[in-house]
């Protein structure tokens, strides 16, 4: 498995802090009364448009990332924006009747609960179930929002949701909900391609609208800016999530959860982020008699053995090595800044770890061994493919000498030909 990167999304969360700071600054320089057009026409229409776009972003995210969290949060953020700009904020809310005091607090509490729900639900469900669950949640919330907005019965409850400052008990639920969102994302979304920072940043924007705005001289200005900013920020974050999720798919093997052959080719052509300048060692790893495993236990068992072997190799070589699936049951491990004598003891530990490994499948313990070849680049005129050729020959020597061993070979001078397809198999 590749060395895990920090994918919670700290930079995106910091972007939310900067954006809210810019929004608060804007409210000081452009206050209602002097800039009525901004707050009565421009921001409401922008916010309404961004809220509608959130539905589209959520809907069209699924073919690209297949993530329930992204699908749901897009719909819920769109609904929150529509509820604010159509039912609370002028000019649209005044068409029917003025909103009750405290109605905004209901909207924002629902927004926090939407984020918490998106964080807590599993990421990957079947598309039909994803749609049904999303439509059920947003449909129920739509009915609930309309009841709180127009039905006379909850009127007293809504007016009791207001607060005047931090000494008021109702000031703190928003802070507690924001803290819960941050804690849950740090726990559940550390590797979800920046969704943790995106969700926490969105929750922070809602927190400013709920808790800071009432303390401001012109609370409606802060609220309008924040409610327009929330869908814009979420959409930007979602697009970033799309990009990195698709980049991950291009470079990673979904079965083994390691880098794939495409990434390996990028290393060979020196177009990856790895430092391939000498010294640069390569270990070629092959599972002995893997065809026999497939023939005896079936391909499903073979896949499990492959996965367990790849993860065992990763545990032994990370952080010094980067593991790729080179083809079939063969792995390539790249060691920037290492020479053969540095890598050989590490790969011996890998060999022993896999030899001790047992894969349980249908009450049977499957055991495999590895043959490993190691070489390194000691001259910049040597291509990475030359190192792979040498390591592959060492691997062939390990197999010829009885398997389940580590062999080394010196890399020969470069032939000047760099193939993207790698060496032809000799074993």
N, C-alpha and C positions, 0 to 999 in steps of 0.2 A: 504494500500500500504506500502511495506517495506520502511524503511528509506533509502532515495536515497544515493548511494555511489558516491564518486568522480570518474566518469568514463570517463572524458575527455582524460586522458592519459598523465599526467604530467611526470611520470617516463619514459615513452617511448619517450617523446620529449627530456628529459634530456639525454636519451641514444643516441639520434641522435647528440646532442651537443658533447658528449664524443667521439662518433665514428668519427665525422668530425675532432675533435681535434687530435685524433689518426692518421687519414689519413694525416692531414697537417704535423704532426711530422714525419710520415713515408717519406713524400716527401722531408723533409730536410735532413734526414739521408741517403736516397737512391735516389740520384739525377740521372736524365738522363745523359747519357754519361758514367758514372761509372757502371750503372746497366741497360744497354740497354735491356737485356733479360727480365727484369721485366716489362718494359714499352712496349716493342715491341711484346712480345709473351705471358707472363704469365697473366698480367692484362687484355689485350684485350680478350683472350680466356675465362678467368674467367667471365669477364663482359658480353661477348656474351652468355655464358651458363646461367648466372643468369637472363639475359634478357629473354631468351627463357623460363626459369622456371617460370617467372612472368606470362606468358600467362597461364600456367598450374595451378598456384596458383589461379589466377583469375577465371579460368573456373571451377575448382573443388571446389571453395568456395561455389558455389550456393547451392548444395544439403545440405550443413552444416549450412549456415547462411542466405540463401535466400536474400542477400543484393545486390542491384544494385550498390551501391557505391564501394563495395569490388570487384565485378565482373568487373566493368569498370576500376577501377584504376589499377587492375592487367594487363589488356590488354594494357592500355595506357602507363604504366611504361615499359612493355616489348617492345612496339613500340619505345619509347624514347631511350631505350638502344640499340636496333637494329639500329636505325638511327645514333646514335653516333658511335658505334663500326664498323658498316659496311660502313657507308657513310662519316664519318668524320675522325675517328682515324686510323692511320696506324696500321697494314699493309694492311687491307682489302680495305680501301678507295683509296689506290694508284693503285689498279688493273685497274680501269677505268680512272679516272682523279683526280688530286688533288682537294680537296674541296675549295670552295670560302671562303675568309675571311669573317667572320660574320655568316657563316652557323650554327655554334654552338649556336649563340645567338637565331637564329630562333628555333632550337630544344628545347632550355631551356625555351623560352617564351611559346612554345606549352606545355611543361611539366607543367608549372605553370597553364596555362589555363585548362589542363586536371584535375588537382587537384581541381581547382575552380568548374569545371563542376561536378565532382564527389561529392563535398560537397553540391552543390546547388540542384542536382537532388534528387527526393524522394528515400528513402531507399528500399521500398518494392513495386515491380511491378510484374506482372505475368512473368513467365520464358520466354515465347516467346517474350514478349515485351522487356524484359531485354536483350535478345540476339540480337534482331533486332536493338535496340538503341545502344548497344555496338559495334556491327559490323558496323553500319552506321557511328558512330563517328570515330572509328579506321580506317575504309576504306577511309573516307574523308581526314583524317590526313595523311594517307599513300600517297595518291595522291598529297596532298599539299607538303609533304616533298620531294617527288621525283621531283616535279616541281621546288622547290627552289634549289634542288641539281643539276639538270641537264639542265633545260630549260634556254636558254640564256636571255630571257626577264627580269626576276627578278634580274639579276646579280648586277645591280647598287644599287637596294634597299637593297640587302643583305650586300654589302660592307659598306653601311651607318649605319649598325646595330652595328658596333664596337665602343668601347670607350676606353679611355686611363686611366681614373681615376675617383675619386668621383666628380671632378669639371666638368666632362662631363655630359651633360643632359641625355644621354642614359644610364648612370650608375644607375639611380634611378628607372626605371620601374620594375626591378627585386625586389628591396626592397619594393616598393609599392605593388607589387603582393604578396610577402611573407606576408606583413602586412595584406592584404585583406584575404589571406587564414587563417591566425591565428585568425582574428576577426570573420570570418564566422564559423570556427569550434567551437570557444567559444560560439557562438550564437546558432548554429544548431546541434552540435554534443556533447553536454555536457553529454548525457546519452547513447551514442552509443558504449559502451564497448570499450573505448580507441581509437576509430577511429580518434577523434580530435587530439590527440597527435601524432598518426601515420602519418596522412596527413600533419600536420604542420612540423613534423620532416623530412619527405620526401621533403617538399618544402624548408626547411632550407638547406638540402644537395645540392639541385639544386641551391640555392642562392649562396652557397660557390663556386660551379663550375662556376657560371656566373659572380659574382661580385668580389670574392677574387682572383680567378685564374689569371686574367690579371695583377694583382698587384704583383704576385709572380715572382721570377727570372726564374722559369721553369713552366710556366702556364700549359703546356701539362701534367705534372706529377699530379698536383692537379686535373685537369679535368678528367684524366683517373681514378684516385682513386675514386673521387666522383661519377662518372657515373657507376662505378662497385659497389660502396657502396649503391647507391640509391635502386636498386632492392633487394639487400640482406637485407637491413633494412626493406623495405616494406614487404618482404616475412616473416621475423621474426615477425613483428608486426601483420601481417594477421593471422599467426598461433596462436598468443596470443589472438587475437580477436575471432578466432574460439573457443578456449578453454573456454573463459569466456562466450561467447554466448551460448554454449551448456550447460555449468554449470548452467546458468540462466534458460534454458529451463527445466532442471531437477528439479529445486527448486521452480519455479514460476508457478502460475495458469494463463494461457493466457487470460481467460475470465475476472477474477476479478482483475488481476494485483496485486496480493498479493502472499505470499508464499503458496505453495500447501501442500497436505497431506504428500508427500515424505519428505519435510522439517520438517513438524510437527513430523513425526516419528523419524527424527534425533534428534530433541529436546527431545522427550520422552526417547530415548536411550542415551541421553547426549553425542551425537556425533556431535553437531552443535557448532558454534562459540559463542552461548549465554552462559553467566555465569549462570548456573542453581543451584549453591550452595545456601543454605538457607540464607536469605529469598528469595523465588521465588513464585510469585503469578500467577495464571491462571484464566482467565475469559472465560467462555463458552457462546457464543452468538448464539441465534436461532431466525429466523424471524417467528413471529406468523402467523399461518394460511397461510403459503406460498403456499401450494397446491391449496388453493382457488384462489390465484393470477394467477397461471398457468391455472387453469380450467376456470376462468372468462375471462382473457385477452390473454391467449396463452403463450407458452414457450418463445417466443421472448421478450415479455413484462417481463416475469419472470427473464430472463437473465439481462435485463436492471435494474430491481429492485435490483437484487443481486449485480450487479456492483456498483450501487449508494450507496447501504447500506455498502458494503465493503469499499468504498472510504470515506464515512462519518465516519465510525469507525476509519479508519486510521488517518483522520484529527484530531480526538479528542485524540487519544492515543499516536501518535508519538510525541516526540522521546522516551518516556518512555516504550512504549509497542511495541511488534512485532506481526503482525496479520497474521494468516494462515487460509486457507480454510480447515476445519476439515472434512467436508463431506456434500454433498448436500447444504442446505442453512445454515449450522452451521459453525461458525467461532470459532477459538481458539485464544486468545490474551495472550501472555506471557509477564510478567513483572519482569525482573531480579532485585533483590534487594528490592522488594516491598512486603508488607504484605497486608492482606485483607482490613484493615481499610484505607490503602493508595489508594487502587485500587477502592474501592466501590464508592467514589465520582466521580472518573473519568468515571466509567461505567454508573453512573447515568446521567452524561452529555451526554454520547453516546446515552443512551436511549431517552433522551429528543430531541437530535439533529435528530435522526431517526424519532421520532414521528412527528416532524415538517417538515420532508423531503417530497417533492412531486415529483413523477416521472411522467413526461408527456409522454403519449403514445397514439397516434391517438386521440388527442384532449380530452383525459381523464387524470385526475390526480389520480394516484395510491398512496395510503398511506399505510404504514405498521408500525408495532410496533415490539419491541424486548423483549424477555425474556432472562435474563442474570443470570448466576450463577458464584460466585467467591469463590475461596479458595486459600490457599498458603502453601508452604512447609516450615516448621519451624524446621525440623530435617533432617540431611543428610541421615539418614537411610530410610527416606520416598522416594519412587520413584516418578518421575514426573507423572507417570500413576496414582499413588494414589491421587495426587492433582487434576488431570483431573477427576477422579472418583468423588471426593468430589464436584468439581465445577459443574459437570454434574448432580449430585443429587440436588444441589442448583438450577440449571436451571429447573429441573423437578418440584421442589417445587414452583418456580415462575410461571410455567405454570398451575400447579394445583390450585394455589391461585388466578387465574384470568388473568395471562399473563401481558405483558407490565410493568414489574417491575424487580428489581435487588434483588437477594437473596444471602446469604452467607452460608457457611458451613465449619466447621473445618475438616481438613484432618486427617483421622484416621491413626493409625500406619501401616507401610508397611506390606503387606502379604508376601513379598519376591518374588512375581511373577511380572515380568515386561513384559507386553504384548506390542508388536509393533503395534497391531491393535487397541488399545485403548479400552475404556469401551463399554459394550453393552448398547444400547439405552434403556432408561426407559420412553421415551415420544414420 
